[in-house]
């Protein structure tokens, strides 16, 4: 049989699973893998980032904006450690990312000899941030391990996996066959439980459906809409579930609406959601009964009180419930829906400045355009009220709340489909984490529209110091570059907008141009959105502008 290097077996195995894009940075422990990829550029493209942190962010963006897995490749030790923030974000956001992690020579692993890039228990670090991880001990093991990695990625709850590859294994030879593409059967619901759920839903007069990222992961949007319309039930979308139902649909609502609907709701069907608060406590649903439907068994347990718990894929479960319900006759709840929408509009007036910018962005994006949020003031508001019109068109950081993830993640989204409009929203604080990836955007011609809202501070830190600590400001101010000059240094277009109307005008040209551009938006302090995002936080007092911002002319 033909002998191939471990690197060749790796590349062929990845291609057999449909991989056509890898985000990574080469290095000495990966030489044999890099050489194998050099010979297969017609099958697999390689995007070389400027920091390993960006590789897993890009892979995450690629995965969450498509129905494919994202793949990253980094050297061991410091390379793996740099990549862990992106891996942790992918873990929190249920993103199917494969990290190909270099290792030191097999014979040196665990001996503490101080080999180049050696760290104690790299395998242990990876195992804690993945649903599955393994190490290849021979070239012939690689195809089978790649097959298992993709089985894990494509079954159950989507989360990252990792495969460690020592350099001697990549350089050695083997002749193992390359397995075909992995297929799997989604977890099917138990029919007895489906019948019970249907009975409860038939009895309910004011049911509501609360959905999370599991609906998107299983491609269950059509099944969700069919069930919601049959039940005349509002669909409340968590941040991870945003876009599961077109925000313009009469049954589509932001998650904040739960605070209004639960006053009269008698049943909540929670689908593909962890269904806990940001602080890990049970969701407040009033007196309504709760049905949980989830592909992850751990998300069917306490602290979630439930009348019924169904372990199943979201698409399979929703279709089964709809079939069991049969034909229903329901009275219109349009007056109730209108009342809740009025209530929502009143609540969102508290963040009117952020919503104006979000409206400008939404108006500039086509229906399938992707909004990649960030932990910044406009991004926080987006998590509560950005109207996504299609699945996989809104991407946030999940519960990890990773400051600085957004720009590199958006590059991965753009790499997945170069003709799709993508906008990355950043603050000046978070953007600094990966701003060097402007080089990547330029090198690979990724026509990402990048917006930096520049207030000169870590905004949340400063707000807390102002409101809770008597304006004793500590390490919350920033020294920023001239963003126009920064973009110019990388040969990227630049623009500035000082109002939502100006931003809309800039975006009207930037989005269809499909070229990399950096847009700076100087802003002052925004009103706090946290009472709208985390229940129990009191509504803040109106803003009192900082004297230095008034003096600087940042507030108008």
N, C-alpha and C positions, 0 to 999 in steps of 0.2 A: 504493500500500500504506500501511497505517496506520503512522505514525511513533511510536515509543516512545522514551523516554529510555533511556540505558544502565542506569540503575537499574531501570526497568521490565523491560527485557530480562533483567537479572540475576535479578530476582524470579520472572519467569515461567519462566525456564530452570531455576531451582532447584526450583520447584514441579513442573515436568514430570519431574524426576528423583526425585520422591517426597519431597522435603525438606518437613517440616512443623514443624521446630524449628530456631531459630538462637540461639546463645549469643553475646552481644556487648555492646559499649558504643558508642553513636553518637558522632560527632564531626564537625567541620566538613568534613573530606575525604570523609565518607560521607553527607552530607546528602541527595543524590539517591537513594542506596540506601535510606536510612531512610524517605524520603517514599514510595518505591515499596512498601516493606513495610507502611507505614501503611494503604495502600489494599488490602492483601491479608491482613489479619489472619485472615480466615476460612480461608486456605490455610496460612499460616506463622505460628507463634507465635514471639515474640521474648522471650528471658529476658535481662534486663539485669543484668550482674554489677557488682561494686563495684571490681574491678581486672581488667585484661586477662589477668593470669595465670590467673584462674579460668575465663575463657571457653574456652580450649583444654583445660583439665582437665575442664570440664563436657562439652565435645564428646567427649572421650575416653571418659568414663564412659558417656555416652549410646550411643556406638558399641559399646563392648565388652560392654555388657549386652543389646544387641539384635543384630539382623542388618541394621541400617541404618547409614548413615554419620552421623557427627557434624559439625556445621558451626559454626564460630566466625567472628566478624567484628570487626575492630579497626582503629583508625586507624594511620597509618604511624608510623615512628620509634619513640618510646617505647612506643606501643601494641603494635607488633610485637615489640619487645624484651621487653616484659612477657609476651607470649604464648609466647615461645620455649621456656620451661621445660616448658609443657604439650605443645608440639609435639615436643620432644625425648623426653618420656615416651611419647607416642603412637608415635613412631618406634621406640623400643626395645621397645614392647609390641605392635607390629604392628597398630596401630589405624587404621582408615580415617577420618581426620579431614580435612576441608576447611577451610583457613584462608582467609577472604576478607580480604585485607590492603589497607588503604588505601594510597595513594601521594600524593606531591606532584604538582603540575601537570605534565603530560607534557613541556612545553617546558623545565621546570627540572630534570628528572631527570638526575643525573650532572654537573651544572654547578657544584655547590658554592656556590650562591648564598645559602645560609642560610635557605631557605624553612622555614616552620613545619613542625616534625616531620621535617625532612630528616636522614637519616643516610647515610653513605657506603655504597654498594653494598648496599642493602636486599635487592635481588634475589639477590645472592650469599649473604647470610645464609640466606635462605629455601631456596635450592637445596641447601644442605648438610644440611638437616634434613627434607627431603621426598624422595619418589621421583620427583616431577614438579612443576614450577612454571612459571608463565607470567605475562605481563602483557598486559592488554587495551590495544590502541593505538587502538581505535575502538569505538563502541557496537555496530556490526555484528559485531565479533569475539567479543563476550561469549557469545552462545548456543553457538557452536562450542567455545569454550574451556571452558565449563561442561560440555558433553558430554564433552570429552576428559578433564577432571578426574575425572568419574565413571567413565569407562572405566578410568582408571588406578586408581581406588579399588576397583573391582570385579574387577579381573583380577590374576593373579599374586599376589605377596606383598602383603597389605594393609599400607599405610603411608600417612602423611599426604601431602597435596598442598596446594599454595598457588596462589591466583590473586590477582595484584595489580591494583588498580583505581584509576587516577588520577581525581581529582574531575572534571576536564574531560571525561573519557570517560564517566563516570556521568551527567553533566548533558547531554551531547550526544544527538542523536537518530539512530535507525537503524530499519531495517525488516527485519532478518534474520529468517528463520523460526525458530521454537522447535523444536529436535530432540526426538524422542520419547525415552522412557526407554531407557537404555543396557542392553543385554544382552551377555553374553559366554559363551564356552565355556571351562570350566576346562581346565587343561593335562592332556592325556591321557597316560598312560604308554606307553612303547614295549613292545609285546607281547613282544618277544624278552627284554627285561629282566624282565618279569613272570614269564615261564616260568622264568627262571633263579632268581628269588626263590622261586618256589613249590618248585622242586627243592631248594633249600637248606633251606627250612622243613620239607619232608617228611623230610629226613634228620636234622634236629635233634631231639634227645630232650628238651632243656631250653631251649627258646627263651623269650625275654622280649621284650615290646614296650615301648619308651620313647617317650612322646608329649609334644609341646609344644603351643603355641598354634595351630599350623597345623591341628590336628584340630578345634579349636573354630571357627576361621575358615571352614573348609570345610563345617561342619555334619556332620562324619564320625563322630559318636558311635555311631550304630547300626552303621555299617560296622566300626568299631573293635571293638565288642562281639561282633559276629558272627565276626570273624576270631579274636579272642582265645579265644572259646569253642570254636571249631573246633580251635584249636591247643593248648587247655589251657595257655595262656600267660599269665603274670601281666602286668598293665598297670601300668607305673610312670609316674606323672604328674609332670612338672616343675611349677614354680610357675605358669608361663603355661598349662600344660595341665590344671591342677586343675579337676576337674568334667567332663573328657572322658568319664569313666566314673564312675557313681555310686560314691562311696566305700564304700558298703555292699555292693557287688558282691563276690563271693568272689574275683574276679581283680584287684581294685583295690588298688594299693599306693602309698604315698608314694615319692618319688624316692630317699629315703635307703635304701630296700630294695635298691637296686643294689649297695651294698657287701656285702650278704649273698648275693644271687642270683648275682652274678658268680663266686662261688667254684666253682659247678658249671655255669653257663650255657654253652651251646655256640653260641648265636646270639642276637644282639640286632638287632631291627628297630626303628630310630629313625624316627619319623614326625612330620613337622611341627615339628621341633625344631632349634635351632641346634646342639645336641649338642656343646657345648664347656663347659668349666668357667666359673665366674664370672671367672676370670683369663685366659680365652681359650685355654686349653690343652685337649688332647684328653681326652675322658672315659676313665676307666680301666674297661675291660670284661673284664679278665683275659684268658683265652685264647679267648674267644668271637669268632666271626666277626661282622661288622657289615654290615647292609644299611641304607642311607640312602634315605629317601623324602621328598622335599621339593619344594614349588612354587618355591622360591628356589634358583637354580642355585649362587649363592655359598655356600649352606649345604651343598653337596655336595662341597666342596673341602677341602684341607688347612686346619687340622691334623687333620682327621678321617680316620683310617685306615678303609678300608671294602673289603669283598669285592665289593660291588655298590652302584651309585649310580643311583637312579631319579628323574628329574625329572618330577614330576607333582603334581597336586592330591591332597591327602590322601584325600579321599572317593573320588575316581576310582581312586587307586592301591590303597587297601585293598579296594575292591570287586573290582578286577581280580585281586588276589592270591587272594582267597577263591574266586572263580570258577575260577581256574587250579588251585587245590589240590584242588577236588572234595571228596568225602566222605573223612573221616579217622577213624581209630580211635585214640584216645589213652588211655593209662593216667592215672588220677587222680594229681594231684600234691598232693593235699590235705594230706598229712603235711608235705611240704616247705613249703607255704604257711603252715601252722600254726606251724612252727618259725621262719619268718621273721617272722611277726607277733609271736611271743614276743620275738624279738630286738629288733624295733622298739619294743615296749612298754618293754623294758629301757633302750634308748637314750633314749627320750623321758621317762623318769623324771628325767633331768637338768634338764628344764624343766617339772617338775610344777606349779609355781605359775602359769606362763603357761597351761598346758593346762587348769587349773581354770577360769580365766576364759574360755578358748575354748569349753570345754564348756558353760558357762553361756550363752554367746551362741548356740552351735549349737542348744541345746535350746529356745531362744526363737524361732528363725527357722523358718518353714515350709520345705518342701523347696526351693521356688523362690526363697526369700529370698536377698538378695545381701549378701555380706560384702565390704566394701571395706577393704583393709588399708592400712597406713601404715608408714613406717620408724620403728617404735617397738618396745619390747621384746615386747609381746604380738603385734604384727604380724610380727616376725621369726619367732617361734614358729609363727605361722599359716602362713608360707611353707613350713614344713617339715611341718606335720601337721594343718592345718585340713581337716576332712572336708566337701568340697563334694558335694552330692547331685545336681547337674544342671549342664549346660553354662552358662557365663556367669553363674555365681553366686559366683565368687571373682574379685576384681580386685586385682592388685598393681602395683607400679611398674615391672615389667620390669627389665632390666639397668641402666637409668638410675639406679635407687635414689633417686628424687627426694624428698627430705625436704619435707613439706608439701603433697604433691599430693593426699592422700587425701580430705580433707573436701569440697573443691570437686568432685573427681571423683565422689564419692558423690551430690552434688546433681544432677549430670548423669544418674546412674543413676536417681535418683528421678524426675527430670523425664521420663524416657523412659516410665515406667509408674508413675503416682501410686498405684496400688493394690497395688504390689509392695512387700513389706517390705524395707527396706534399712538396714543398720547400718554406720556409719562408725567405725572404730577409730583413735584418734589418741593420740600422746603430747603432753605439754604443750609440747614444743619445736616439733614440726612443725605443730601446730594453729595456732600464732601466725602462720604464713605467710598463711593465708586466713581467719582468724576473722571478718573483717569480712563474710564471705559469710553469716553468720547473718542479716544483713539480707535477703539474697536468699531464704533459706529462708522467712523470715517473709512477705516481700512476695508470693511466688508460692505460698505454702501448701504447701511441699514437706515432707511428713511424714517427714523423715529422723531416725533415731535416731543421735545423735552421742555417742560415748563418748570422754572425755579421761582417759587414765591419767596422773595428775599425781605426778611424783616430784621436781619442782623442778630438774631438770638436763637437759642433753643427755646422755642415759644412756650411749651408746656412747663418746662423747668422754671422759666422766668415768671409765668403766671402764678405758679405755686409760691414762689418766693415773694411775689408781690402781695398775694392775698392772704397767705398764712404766716408769713415770717417778716411782716413789717417792711417789705421792700428791701430786705437785706440781700442784695443780689450777689450771688457767688458763682463764678464760672459759667454763666449762662449767656454771655455776650460773645459774638463771633467776629473774627477778622476774615472777611471774604475776599475772593479775587474779583477783579473786574470781569464779569461774566462774558461781556462782549469780546474782550481781549482773549479770554480763555478759549472761547469758541473759535476765534480767529487763529489762535495758535495751532489748533488741530485742523484748520481748513474747513470749518463747519460754519454754516450760515448762522447769523445771530439776529435777534430782534428784541425790542422792549415794548411792554404795554403797561400802562399805569392805571387803567380802568377795565372793568369787564367789557365795555363796548370796544375799547382798543384791542383787547385780547381776542375778541370775536373777529375783528377785522384782520388781525395777524393770522389767526388760524384759518380763515377763509382762503388764504393763499398758501399757507404752510402745509395744510393737510393734503390737498390734491397734488402739491409739488413732489411729495414722496422723496424728499431729500433730508438728511440729518439737519436739524436746526435746534438751537438753544434759545429759548425765550425767557428773558428775565422779567419778573413782575414785582416791582418794589411795593411793599405793603406795610401797613402799620399793624397794630394789635387787632386781632379778630375777637369777637365774643366767644366765650367758652361754649363748646358743644356737649360737654360731658354729661349733663343732666338728661340729654336726649339719647345718649348711648348706654349709660350705665344707670339702671334704675336705683333710686335711693339717694342719688347725689342731688342736693338742693339746686333749684334754679338760681343762677348767679345774679348779682346786682348789675345794673347797666355799667358799661365800661366807663372808667375814668381815665382819660388818656395820660400817658407818662409825659412829663414835662419835656424830656429830652427829645421825644418823637415830634412833639409840636414844634419845638425849636428847629428841628432838622427838616421840617416841612413834609414829613412822611405821612402825617394825618391831614386830610383836607376836609 
